[in-house]
Amino acid sequence: MDRSSSPDQATAAPLPRRVIPAGEADAAARAAAGFVADLAGLAAGLPTDWRSRRAAARRREPAGIVPDLDRLDFSPLHHELSPYIAQREPRQCARYGVSVLEAASLRTWERAVDGRQIALPDLLALGRHLGPGIEIRSHDIFGADQSGARVIRFCDAATAVSRLTAHLESVTETGDDILRLARALFEYVLVNNLHCFKDGNGRLSRILLNHRLDRILGPGDYLPLKEAFLHSRGGYEITLRIVELHRDWTPFVTYMMRLLGLLMAPRVGRAA
């Protein structure tokens, strides 16, 4: 869906609202708990020193991007509704162009953050690395269909900022890897769903997820989520909307766990 952000055009009728309730982190954790065996299976299939290999790959290659998406099988990430939505061909997107810029911004930003707990000003600082326009919004925004008609109303700006601030203050790095991963996936959806910023919400959420993964799994190559989403032929967009509109986390968590396994395993296995 496109985002419509004109503040002075009233809606003709009440619209569905994208609001993730505060307690939804628990639902994300419950959904992720069902995939403990999958995550354990992924780890079991990797060399015992896979964390150090991830780190070595990042030190060896300045770009630090998981390569060869064209050689991976993304068909398990397609959705049964994929044929019914408009899609861009993966090759219409510059090869890793978006993720190369995101990875460079992440490395610069992480040096400034230096391991401390992330707060809203830190996300704004990250936005400054990405370009102009990434600042807190002050007006309502809406999701629009392909004709431009508004179909979804996002939460108001004050609520969005309050919810994101409260979330960032509550984040801890305690718990096992699967619980921390569930929190990271919840955070990813929350940043997209609240849409606190005038621009760059998708970029910020992808960079933040890569940062959380580095903290959970150890440093490694930057995962090119933007380009991978294109290869999944709408699977990402559909499962994200299911969370936002129906509060069903299982399809999204399933998608993301499969995607992370697909992107991580080949690169880790080849690292020297």
Backbone hydrogen bonds, N-H to C=O, Kabsch-Sander energy under -0.5 kcal/mol:
donor,donor_aa,acceptor,acceptor_aa,energy
2,D,144,A,-1.6
4,S,2,D,-0.5
4,S,142,F,-3.6
9,Q,6,S,-0.7
10,A,8,D,-0.6
18,R,153,R,-1.8
19,V,17,R,-1.1
24,E,21,P,-2.1
25,A,22,A,-0.8
26,D,23,G,-1.3
27,A,23,G,-0.7
28,A,24,E,-2.4
29,A,25,A,-2.1
30,R,26,D,-2.5
31,A,27,A,-2.4
32,A,28,A,-2.6
33,A,29,A,-2.1
34,G,30,R,-0.8
34,G,31,A,-0.9
35,F,32,A,-2.3
36,V,33,A,-1.4
39,L,35,F,-2.5
40,A,36,V,-2.9
41,G,37,A,-2.5
42,L,38,D,-2.3
43,A,39,L,-2.5
44,A,40,A,-2.6
45,G,41,G,-1.4
46,L,43,A,-1.4
50,W,47,P,-1.5
53,R,49,D,-1.9
54,R,50,W,-2.3
55,A,51,R,-1.8
56,A,52,S,-2.5
57,A,53,R,-2.4
58,R,54,R,-1.7
59,R,55,A,-2.0
60,R,56,A,-2.2
61,E,57,A,-1.9
66,V,222,Y,-2.1
71,R,68,D,-1.3
72,L,69,L,-1.6
74,F,72,L,-0.9
77,L,74,F,-2.1
78,H,75,S,-1.4
82,S,79,H,-1.9
84,Y,81,L,-2.2
85,I,82,S,-1.5
92,Q,89,E,-2.3
93,C,90,P,-1.5
97,G,94,A,-1.4
100,V,96,Y,-2.7
101,L,97,G,-1.4
102,E,98,V,-2.1
103,A,99,S,-3.0
104,A,100,V,-2.0
105,S,101,L,-2.2
106,L,102,E,-2.5
107,R,103,A,-2.3
108,T,104,A,-2.0
109,W,105,S,-2.6
110,E,106,L,-2.9
111,R,107,R,-1.4
112,A,108,T,-1.2
113,V,109,W,-2.6
114,D,110,E,-2.7
116,R,113,V,-1.6
122,D,119,A,-1.0
123,L,119,A,-1.3
124,L,120,L,-2.0
125,A,121,P,-2.1
126,L,122,D,-2.2
127,G,123,L,-2.3
128,R,124,L,-1.5
129,H,125,A,-0.8
129,H,126,L,-1.0
130,L,126,L,-0.9
130,L,127,G,-0.6
131,G,127,G,-1.3
134,I,131,G,-0.7
135,E,133,G,-1.5
137,R,196,C,-2.9
142,F,4,S,-3.2
143,G,152,I,-2.8
144,A,2,D,-3.0
145,D,149,A,-2.5
148,G,145,D,-1.8
151,V,143,G,-3.1
152,I,143,G,-1.6
153,R,16,P,-3.2
154,F,141,I,-2.1
154,F,152,I,-0.5
155,C,18,R,-0.8
160,A,156,D,-2.4
161,V,157,A,-2.5
162,S,158,A,-2.3
163,R,159,T,-2.8
164,L,160,A,-2.3
165,T,161,V,-2.5
166,A,162,S,-2.3
167,H,163,R,-2.3
168,L,164,L,-2.6
169,E,165,T,-2.0
170,S,166,A,-1.1
170,S,167,H,-0.8
171,V,167,H,-1.0
171,V,168,L,-0.5
180,R,176,D,-2.1
181,L,177,D,-2.5
182,A,178,I,-2.1
183,R,179,L,-2.1
184,A,180,R,-2.0
185,L,181,L,-2.3
186,F,182,A,-2.5
187,E,183,R,-2.6
188,Y,184,A,-2.0
189,V,185,L,-2.1
190,L,186,F,-2.6
191,V,187,E,-2.6
192,N,188,Y,-1.8
193,N,189,V,-3.0
194,L,190,L,-3.0
195,H,191,V,-1.5
198,K,135,E,-2.8
204,L,200,G,-2.8
205,S,201,N,-2.2
206,R,202,G,-2.2
207,I,203,R,-2.4
208,L,204,L,-2.7
209,L,205,S,-2.1
210,N,206,R,-2.1
211,H,207,I,-2.3
212,R,208,L,-2.6
213,L,209,L,-2.5
214,D,210,N,-2.0
215,R,211,H,-1.8
216,I,212,R,-2.1
217,L,213,L,-3.4
218,G,214,D,-1.4
222,Y,64,G,-4.4
225,L,223,L,-2.2
228,A,224,P,-2.3
229,F,225,L,-2.8
230,L,226,K,-1.3
231,H,227,E,-1.5
232,S,228,A,-1.2
233,R,230,L,-1.4
234,G,229,F,-0.7
235,G,232,S,-1.7
238,I,234,G,-2.4
239,T,235,G,-1.9
240,L,236,Y,-2.4
241,R,237,E,-2.1
242,I,238,I,-1.8
243,V,239,T,-1.6
244,E,240,L,-2.2
245,L,241,R,-2.7
246,H,242,I,-2.1
247,R,243,V,-1.6
248,D,242,I,-1.1
249,W,247,R,-0.7
253,V,249,W,-2.8
254,T,250,T,-2.7
255,Y,251,P,-2.4
256,M,252,F,-2.9
257,M,253,V,-2.7
258,R,254,T,-2.2
259,L,255,Y,-2.5
260,L,256,M,-2.9
261,G,257,M,-2.2
262,L,258,R,-2.3
263,L,259,L,-2.5
264,M,260,L,-2.5
265,A,261,G,-1.9
267,R,263,L,-0.6
268,V,264,M,-2.6
269,G,265,A,-2.3
270,R,266,P,-1.2
271,A,267,R,-1.1
271,A,268,V,-0.6
